[in-house]
Amino acid sequence: IPDDDPTGANAPTAAEAAPQADAASRDRERADQIFGLLQRREGEFIRVQVMHSRQVSVVTCVYRQADLRCSVRLGRGGQQHRRAAALLNGLASLSEAFRLLTVVTREWALSRQLIRRKGALTGYAVALLVLFHMEQGGLVPPSVVRALARGHRKSEVSEALRKWQPEPLSTEQLGEQFCGLVRLYATIGFFASSAVCVLTGRLLDRGGREDPFPGARVSLPCPVSGENAGRTYSR
């Protein structure tokens, strides 16, 4: 990882450096723990590596089914929600087919005026991806996801998100969530003959691109098995 300040002009003072060093040490420890978790899942991830720099730790894994490369950056700070956000924002740095899903989510939110148009993926769009994943795992009530899918006003959606208070997650639990997200979206994004695009319901080709001839529409994102491809799903 290139140093973002090779001249040292912005180097912290001695008073600033001590807490930063402690935070960096904690980040390295968390990254190493996630690295160990991924390594223990023998056969599922074909390569896992961890890199440390002065500012951030990065865990990179390659998923066996689709050669899916993903980096997770763990920045400074120990608050659980920031750690989770850092972990899940790694979605935006995935391979081309996986990034498409984040773009589609963002466009979906924009079309319902849930977020403002900006140059980068917003935290709200990432939150939608995470909510759908957690609902499938039973961590979020289905009613919350159904309300989102119906396109409720931004104020209503924001209020629902504000009221939802997830339990704090340990580093290992965060790693499990990350593994689950990789598995879920690799399945959706890389197997075009048996999947539809998240939120749009359009069929994906093998490169993860949307089929120019859209297939079924779905009210909620769900993988579609081979014999059921092209049908409309609602739950």
C-alpha positions as CSV (number, residue, x, y, z in Angstrom):
1,I,0.0,0.0,0.0
2,P,1.6,3.3,-1.0
3,D,2.3,5.8,1.7
4,D,-0.1,8.7,1.3
5,D,2.4,11.2,2.6
6,P,5.9,10.2,1.4
7,T,7.4,13.6,2.3
8,G,6.2,13.4,5.9
9,A,4.9,17.0,5.8
10,N,1.7,15.9,7.4
11,A,3.2,13.7,10.0
12,P,1.5,13.8,13.4
13,T,3.1,15.3,16.5
14,A,4.3,13.1,19.3
15,A,1.2,13.8,21.3
16,E,-1.0,12.8,18.3
17,A,1.1,9.8,17.3
18,A,0.6,7.8,20.6
19,P,-3.2,7.3,20.3
20,Q,-2.9,6.8,16.6
21,A,-0.3,4.1,17.1
22,D,-2.6,2.4,19.6
23,A,-5.5,2.5,17.2
24,A,-3.4,1.2,14.4
25,S,-2.3,-1.7,16.6
26,R,-5.9,-2.6,17.4
27,D,-6.8,-2.4,13.7
28,R,-3.9,-4.8,12.9
29,E,-5.1,-7.2,15.5
30,R,-8.7,-7.1,14.1
31,A,-7.4,-7.6,10.6
32,D,-5.3,-10.5,11.7
33,Q,-8.3,-12.1,13.5
34,I,-10.4,-11.8,10.3
35,F,-7.5,-13.2,8.3
36,G,-7.4,-16.2,10.7
37,L,-11.2,-16.7,10.4
38,L,-11.1,-16.7,6.6
39,Q,-8.1,-19.1,6.6
40,R,-10.0,-21.6,8.8
41,R,-12.8,-21.8,6.2
42,E,-10.7,-24.3,4.3
43,G,-11.8,-24.8,0.7
44,E,-14.2,-21.8,0.5
45,F,-11.6,-19.1,0.0
46,I,-8.7,-20.0,-2.2
47,R,-6.4,-17.2,-1.1
48,V,-6.5,-14.8,1.8
49,Q,-3.9,-12.1,2.7
50,V,-3.6,-9.3,5.1
51,M,-1.6,-6.0,4.6
52,H,-0.9,-3.3,7.1
53,S,0.1,0.3,6.5
54,R,0.5,3.3,8.8
55,Q,-3.2,4.3,8.3
56,V,-5.2,1.2,7.6
57,S,-5.3,-2.6,7.6
58,V,-6.6,-4.4,4.5
59,V,-7.9,-8.0,4.3
60,T,-8.1,-9.4,0.8
61,C,-9.7,-12.7,-0.1
62,V,-10.4,-14.6,-3.3
63,Y,-13.6,-16.6,-3.3
64,R,-13.3,-20.0,-4.9
65,Q,-16.6,-20.1,-6.9
66,A,-16.0,-16.9,-8.9
67,D,-12.4,-15.7,-8.3
68,L,-14.0,-12.9,-6.4
69,R,-11.5,-10.4,-5.0
70,C,-12.5,-8.1,-2.2
71,S,-10.6,-5.8,0.2
72,V,-11.8,-4.8,3.6
73,R,-10.3,-1.7,5.1
74,L,-10.3,-1.3,8.9
75,G,-9.6,2.3,9.7
76,R,-8.9,3.9,13.1
77,G,-11.4,3.9,15.9
78,G,-13.0,1.2,18.0
79,Q,-16.7,1.9,17.8
80,Q,-18.7,-1.1,16.7
81,H,-20.8,0.7,14.1
82,R,-17.7,2.2,12.5
83,R,-16.0,-1.1,12.4
84,A,-19.1,-2.7,10.7
85,A,-19.3,0.2,8.3
86,A,-15.6,-0.2,7.3
87,L,-16.1,-3.9,6.8
88,L,-19.3,-3.6,4.8
89,N,-18.1,-0.6,2.7
90,G,-15.6,-3.1,1.2
91,L,-18.5,-4.0,-1.1
92,A,-17.7,-1.0,-3.2
93,S,-14.1,-2.3,-3.9
94,L,-15.1,-5.7,-5.2
95,S,-14.6,-7.0,-8.7
96,E,-16.6,-5.5,-11.7
97,A,-19.6,-7.8,-11.5
98,F,-20.0,-7.3,-7.7
99,R,-19.6,-3.5,-8.0
100,L,-22.5,-3.5,-10.4
101,L,-24.8,-4.6,-7.6
102,T,-23.7,-1.6,-5.5
103,V,-24.4,0.7,-8.5
104,V,-27.8,-0.8,-9.0
105,T,-28.6,-0.4,-5.4
106,R,-27.6,3.2,-5.5
107,E,-29.6,3.9,-8.7
108,W,-32.6,2.2,-7.1
109,A,-32.4,4.5,-4.0
110,L,-31.9,7.5,-6.3
111,S,-35.0,6.6,-8.3
112,R,-37.0,6.7,-5.1
113,Q,-35.4,9.9,-4.0
114,L,-33.9,8.1,-0.9
115,I,-30.4,9.5,-1.5
116,R,-29.0,12.5,-3.4
117,R,-26.8,11.9,-6.5
118,K,-23.2,12.1,-5.6
119,G,-20.0,10.7,-7.1
120,A,-19.5,7.8,-4.8
121,L,-21.6,5.1,-3.3
122,T,-23.4,6.4,-0.2
123,G,-23.6,4.8,3.2
124,Y,-27.4,4.6,2.7
125,A,-27.0,2.4,-0.4
126,V,-24.6,0.1,1.4
127,A,-27.0,-0.1,4.3
128,L,-29.7,-1.3,1.9
129,L,-27.4,-4.1,0.7
130,V,-26.6,-5.1,4.3
131,L,-30.3,-5.0,5.4
132,F,-31.3,-7.3,2.6
133,H,-28.5,-9.7,3.5
134,M,-29.3,-9.6,7.2
135,E,-33.0,-10.1,6.6
136,Q,-32.2,-13.3,4.7
137,G,-30.2,-14.4,7.7
138,G,-33.0,-13.7,10.1
139,L,-31.2,-10.8,11.7
140,V,-33.6,-8.1,10.6
141,P,-37.5,-8.4,10.7
142,P,-38.9,-9.0,7.2
143,S,-41.3,-6.2,7.7
144,V,-38.5,-3.7,7.6
145,V,-37.2,-5.0,4.3
146,R,-40.7,-5.1,2.8
147,A,-41.2,-1.4,3.8
148,L,-38.0,-0.5,2.0
149,A,-39.0,-2.5,-1.1
150,R,-42.3,-0.6,-1.3
151,G,-40.4,2.6,-1.8
152,H,-41.5,4.4,1.4
153,R,-40.6,8.1,1.8
154,K,-37.1,8.8,2.9
155,S,-38.2,10.1,6.3
156,E,-40.1,6.8,6.9
157,V,-37.1,4.7,5.9
158,S,-34.7,6.7,7.9
159,E,-36.9,6.4,10.9
160,A,-37.1,2.6,10.5
161,L,-33.3,2.5,10.3
162,R,-32.9,4.7,13.3
163,K,-35.2,2.5,15.4
164,W,-33.3,-0.6,14.4
165,Q,-30.6,-1.2,17.0
166,P,-28.5,-4.3,16.1
167,E,-26.6,-6.2,18.7
168,P,-22.9,-5.3,18.9
169,L,-20.8,-7.7,16.9
170,S,-17.5,-9.2,17.8
171,T,-14.7,-9.2,15.2
172,E,-15.4,-12.9,14.4
173,Q,-19.1,-12.2,14.0
174,L,-18.2,-9.3,11.6
175,G,-16.0,-11.7,9.7
176,E,-18.9,-14.2,9.4
177,Q,-21.1,-11.4,8.1
178,F,-18.5,-10.5,5.6
179,C,-18.2,-14.1,4.4
180,G,-21.9,-14.4,4.1
181,L,-22.1,-11.2,2.0
182,V,-19.4,-12.5,-0.3
183,R,-21.1,-15.8,-0.7
184,L,-24.6,-14.2,-1.3
185,Y,-23.6,-11.7,-3.9
186,A,-21.0,-13.9,-5.6
187,T,-23.9,-16.3,-6.2
188,I,-26.2,-13.6,-7.5
189,G,-23.6,-11.8,-9.6
190,F,-21.6,-14.5,-11.3
191,F,-24.1,-17.2,-12.2
192,A,-26.2,-15.5,-14.8
193,S,-28.2,-18.7,-15.8
194,S,-29.5,-19.0,-12.2
195,A,-29.7,-15.5,-10.8
196,V,-31.3,-12.1,-11.2
197,C,-29.8,-8.7,-10.4
198,V,-30.4,-7.4,-6.9
199,L,-33.4,-4.9,-6.7
200,T,-33.9,-4.6,-10.5
201,G,-34.9,-8.2,-11.0
202,R,-33.1,-8.2,-14.4
203,L,-31.2,-11.3,-15.5
204,L,-27.4,-11.1,-15.4
205,D,-25.1,-12.5,-18.0
206,R,-21.9,-14.4,-17.0
207,G,-19.9,-11.2,-16.7
208,G,-22.3,-9.8,-14.1
209,R,-23.8,-7.4,-16.6
210,E,-27.5,-6.9,-17.0
211,D,-29.2,-8.8,-19.8
212,P,-30.2,-6.3,-22.5
213,F,-33.6,-8.2,-22.6
214,P,-34.7,-7.9,-18.9
215,G,-36.3,-11.0,-17.4
216,A,-38.5,-11.2,-14.3
217,R,-39.0,-8.4,-11.9
218,V,-38.8,-9.2,-8.2
219,S,-40.1,-7.3,-5.2
220,L,-37.2,-8.4,-3.1
221,P,-33.7,-9.6,-4.1
222,C,-33.5,-13.4,-4.2
223,P,-31.4,-15.9,-6.1
224,V,-33.4,-17.8,-8.7
225,S,-32.6,-21.5,-9.4
226,G,-32.2,-22.7,-12.9
227,E,-35.6,-24.1,-13.7
228,N,-37.3,-21.0,-12.1
229,A,-35.3,-18.4,-13.9
230,G,-37.6,-15.9,-15.6
231,R,-40.4,-16.1,-13.0
232,T,-41.6,-13.3,-10.8
233,Y,-41.0,-13.7,-7.1
234,S,-42.7,-11.9,-4.3
235,R,-42.5,-12.5,-0.5
